[in-house]
Amino acid sequence: MVTGSARGIGRALASAFHAEGARVALVDLDQSDLHTLAGHMNAARPESAMALPADLTTEAANVEVIDAVRHAWEDIDLFFANAGIAAGTDLTTDEETWNKAFAINLHAHRWAAKHLMPHWLERGDGYFCSTASAAGLLSQIGSAPYTLTKHGALAFAEWLSITYGNRGLKVSCLCPQGVNTDMLHQADDFGRGANVVKAAGAVLEPEDVAREVVQAIDEERFLILPHPEVAEYAKAKANDRGRWIGGMRRLQMKVYGY
Ligand SMILES: NC(=O)c1ccc[n+]([C@@H]2O[C@H](COP(=O)([O-])OP(=O)(O)OC[C@H]3O[C@@H](n4cnc5c(N)ncnc54)[C@H](O)[C@@H]3O)[C@@H](O)[C@H]2O)c1
């Protein structure tokens, strides 16, 4: 089951899992792209995909889609909490935007896990993956909501793995830097933050990211870093936070001029 799978990274993940022989449940706000993708998959292999249009910013919506998949296919082997938004900028960001960012980028992961765990504990097996971001390890210049929610998503994945890892749960967390999707090219207030991402390193294709994810899941690796330089930035941050903040300020100056 992959959320945010109508487009971008989620679509590439779902397609890669499908190519590996999995049945995939696709969830997204965007109905038409979702149905088109499920249609292609079912044409290639009958009854191998289902499309579940939903807005996952409430607990009820998360419960509803998980129940729908369980009803049709008995259980979910792997859940990928990937849907997310790049919303909000600085301290002037309105409360509605903050709440929406927290709901989809973080609480949706918790709501899904809350509903998945009892079954997974019972059978002693389950795989929870989430998409945080390099911003969850480092920071997102230009967006406080993105930085906080992605730090939260990574922290939640770590907590899940610590808490349930001895009882059969596997957890992985994907933390990419720039990926060539609509999110990176959106032209709203977040746009300058996206320019920082583009300036910070290589922009990968979603299919490259999906290939790395399939391999990491095969190896049951917790942290998935399709951009290897992110591991180096995280090490530099851990070694000397003051110096790392200085470097981030210089990068911000280049793009924002302050
Ligand atoms: N593109 C990047 O550079 C990049 C880098 C790091 C992390 N990420 C993360 O990767 C994930 C996927 O993003 P993407 O780059 O593919 O962007 P995208 O905008 O192409 O795809 C995100 C998908 O999530 C869906 N979605 C958004 N809100 C939803 C909601 N409330 N309910 C259901 N679906 C919803 C959207 O409709 C969209 O199809 C996100 O969590 C994002 O934060 C992206």
The ligand as an SDF file (V2000), in Angstrom:
LIG
                    3D

 44 48  0  0  0  0  0  0  0  0999 V2000
   10.6690   15.8730   -4.6260 N   0  0  0  0  0  0  0  0  0  0  0  0
   11.6150   16.0410   -3.7290 C   0  0  0  0  0  0  0  0  0  0  0  0
   12.6440   16.6890   -3.9930 O   0  0  0  0  0  0  0  0  0  0  0  0
   11.4840   15.4180   -2.3570 C   0  0  0  0  0  0  0  0  0  0  0  0
   12.6240   15.4010   -1.5340 C   0  0  0  0  0  0  0  0  0  0  0  0
   12.5150   14.8430   -0.2690 C   0  0  0  0  0  0  0  0  0  0  0  0
   11.3240   14.3050    0.1470 C   0  0  0  0  0  0  0  0  0  0  0  0
   10.2300   14.3420   -0.6530 N   0  0  0  0  0  0  0  0  0  0  0  0
    8.9860   13.7530   -0.1330 C   0  0  0  0  0  0  0  0  0  0  0  0
    8.5710   12.7290   -1.0160 O   0  0  0  0  0  0  0  0  0  0  0  0
    7.1640   12.5160   -0.8810 C   0  0  0  0  0  0  0  0  0  0  0  0
    6.5410   12.4690   -2.2590 C   0  0  0  0  0  0  0  0  0  0  0  0
    6.6820   13.7510   -2.8480 O   0  0  0  0  0  0  0  0  0  0  0  0
    6.9060   13.9970   -4.4240 P   0  0  0  0  0  0  0  0  0  0  0  0
    8.1910   14.6960   -4.5770 O   0  0  0  0  0  0  0  0  0  0  0  0
    6.6380   12.7420   -5.1690 O   0  0  0  0  0  0  0  0  0  0  0  0
    5.7820   15.1020   -4.6630 O   0  0  0  0  0  0  0  0  0  0  0  0
    4.4460   15.0960   -5.5370 P   0  0  0  0  0  0  0  0  0  0  0  0
    3.7950   16.3840   -5.2060 O   0  0  0  0  0  0  0  0  0  0  0  0
    4.7530   14.7550   -6.9550 O   0  0  0  0  0  0  0  0  0  0  0  0
    3.6170   13.8660   -4.9270 O   0  0  0  0  0  0  0  0  0  0  0  0
    2.9790   13.9190   -3.6850 C   0  0  0  0  0  0  0  0  0  0  0  0
    1.6780   13.1550   -3.8010 C   0  0  0  0  0  0  0  0  0  0  0  0
    1.0360   13.1640   -2.5100 O   0  0  0  0  0  0  0  0  0  0  0  0
   -0.3320   13.4140   -2.7100 C   0  0  0  0  0  0  0  0  0  0  0  0
   -0.9360   14.0190   -1.5180 N   0  0  0  0  0  0  0  0  0  0  0  0
   -0.6540   15.2460   -1.0010 C   0  0  0  0  0  0  0  0  0  0  0  0
   -1.4540   15.5070    0.0330 N   0  0  0  0  0  0  0  0  0  0  0  0
   -2.2620   14.4190    0.1880 C   0  0  0  0  0  0  0  0  0  0  0  0
   -3.3200   14.0990    1.0690 C   0  0  0  0  0  0  0  0  0  0  0  0
   -3.7610   14.9690    1.9960 N   0  0  0  0  0  0  0  0  0  0  0  0
   -3.9360   12.8880    0.9620 N   0  0  0  0  0  0  0  0  0  0  0  0
   -3.5380   12.0220   -0.0130 C   0  0  0  0  0  0  0  0  0  0  0  0
   -2.5560   12.2810   -0.8960 N   0  0  0  0  0  0  0  0  0  0  0  0
   -1.9270   13.4690   -0.8010 C   0  0  0  0  0  0  0  0  0  0  0  0
   -0.3850   14.3720   -3.8980 C   0  0  0  0  0  0  0  0  0  0  0  0
   -1.6640   14.4100   -4.5330 O   0  0  0  0  0  0  0  0  0  0  0  0
    0.7200   13.8210   -4.7930 C   0  0  0  0  0  0  0  0  0  0  0  0
    0.2390   12.8690   -5.7290 O   0  0  0  0  0  0  0  0  0  0  0  0
    6.6660   13.6620    0.0110 C   0  0  0  0  0  0  0  0  0  0  0  0
    6.4870   13.1970    1.3220 O   0  0  0  0  0  0  0  0  0  0  0  0
    7.8000   14.6590   -0.0540 C   0  0  0  0  0  0  0  0  0  0  0  0
    7.8360   15.5090    1.0710 O   0  0  0  0  0  0  0  0  0  0  0  0
   10.2900   14.8860   -1.9080 C   0  0  0  0  0  0  0  0  0  0  0  0
  1  2  1  0
  2  3  2  0
  2  4  1  0
  4  5  1  0
  4 44  2  0
  5  6  2  0
  6  7  1  0
  7  8  2  0
  8  9  1  0
  8 44  1  0
  9 10  1  0
  9 42  1  0
 10 11  1  0
 11 12  1  0
 11 40  1  0
 12 13  1  0
 13 14  1  0
 14 15  2  0
 14 16  1  0
 14 17  1  0
 17 18  1  0
 18 19  2  0
 18 20  1  0
 18 21  1  0
 21 22  1  0
 22 23  1  0
 23 24  1  0
 23 38  1  0
 24 25  1  0
 25 26  1  0
 25 36  1  0
 26 27  1  0
 26 35  1  0
 27 28  2  0
 28 29  1  0
 29 30  1  0
 29 35  2  0
 30 31  1  0
 30 32  2  0
 32 33  1  0
 33 34  2  0
 34 35  1  0
 36 37  1  0
 36 38  1  0
 38 39  1  0
 40 41  1  0
 40 42  1  0
 42 43  1  0
M  CHG  2   8   1  16  -1
M  END
$$$$
